[in-house]
Amino acid sequence: MFSIILLVAVLLCLIFKNKEEIQKISHVNKLFVTLAFLLIISLSGLAIYYVGSWVSSFIDNKSFDFLFRLAWIVFIIGVAGKVWETTINKVRKEMRIN
């Protein structure tokens, strides 16, 4: 529960900090970015939980299991970050925002 509250607080701070840049973006692109964010977060969570658990069930050694889960989380965060960066750059390019 605390992490959700923290996420909302950080998002609100970022929105207020970048209020002028956000106002330049069309409503369609705002919706696109919002849906992309929710989809990226959801798919990342599902991939970390379900795929990570499924693959780690084949690993008997607890040390290797821990290392795999850690590497899997870092990999998923990296992929999600690249997808997010691509999404934001697409919107910025379309709206001609630096």
Rosetta blueprint (number, residue, H / E / L):
1 M L
2 F H
3 S H
4 I H
5 I H
6 L H
7 L H
8 V H
9 A H
10 V H
11 L H
12 L H
13 C H
14 L H
15 I H
16 F H
17 K H
18 N L
19 K H
20 E H
21 E H
22 I H
23 Q H
24 K L
25 I L
26 S L
27 H H
28 V H
29 N H
30 K H
31 L H
32 F H
33 V H
34 T H
35 L H
36 A H
37 F H
38 L H
39 L H
40 I H
41 I H
42 S H
43 L H
44 S H
45 G H
46 L H
47 A H
48 I H
49 Y H
50 Y H
51 V H
52 G H
53 S H
54 W H
55 V H
56 S H
57 S L
58 F L
59 I L
60 D L
61 N L
62 K H
63 S H
64 F H
65 D H
66 F H
67 L H
68 F H
69 R H
70 L H
71 A H
72 W H
73 I H
74 V H
75 F H
76 I H
77 I H
78 G H
79 V H
80 A H
81 G H
82 K H
83 V H
84 W H
85 E H
86 T H
87 T H
88 I H
89 N H
90 K H
91 V H
92 R H
93 K H
94 E H
95 M H
96 R L
97 I L
98 N L
